[in-house]
């Protein structure tokens, strides 16, 4: 593909990303996030709207999540918010599908338009991991996902397989299976936060710590983190 066309696509992509983030944070005042009363009151309004427009709300959030991941957004906030809004099980389904689809679309986009650039700047830096993936791309990429991508930002994880031209189906299913444990834990945490806000009028650290729906996902996430660190050291060691 002509390099000028790739440049134009890249500029359009970055422009959309900047506009998206600007619109998002224009309606978000970080100071309000420190006010528990503000959070509780607005949560009630949000849930009332969601219950009246459940199908539209799910579709909108799903499409938003796919777009967020496609625009190099982080996955963890989506999972926690999804658990908060839709609960542990439905939130997990929405999260895993939206993250897997958004990641796959980004991978396809990068493969078509930016593969040469990605190979040029990243291939040497991850040559050992690349060689490992080529042995069994599905298995090792699934392990790679489960292990948190070796500490690599989520958006970059989604474009790395362009280097070894991974099959789209392998990318999608290894992403889905590899992310499932951590996504389930994060959505469970989000669901626990929603339960705490619904049942408590005031923010109390002791109540938070003693709430099983919060500390169990946190402990589970810590266990997953330790396991992923061991996997990184054993499988993806330098």
ZIWODA-V312547 format. One record per run of one state. SS is the DSSP state (alpha for helix, beta for strand, coil for the rest). FROM is the first residue (numbers start at 1). LEN is the number of residues. If there is no record, write none. Layout:
# ZIWODA-V312547
SS;FROM;LEN + SS;FROM;LEN
This chain:
# ZIWODA-V312547
coil;1;2 + alpha;3;24 + coil;27;5 + alpha;32;3 + coil;35;1 + alpha;36;17 + coil;53;1 + alpha;54;17 + coil;71;5 + alpha;76;11 + coil;87;1 + alpha;88;26 + coil;114;1 + alpha;115;8 + coil;123;4 + alpha;127;9 + coil;136;1 + alpha;137;10 + coil;147;1 + alpha;148;4 + coil;152;2 + alpha;154;11 + coil;165;3 + alpha;168;32 + coil;200;5 + alpha;205;5 + coil;210;2 + alpha;212;23 + coil;235;4
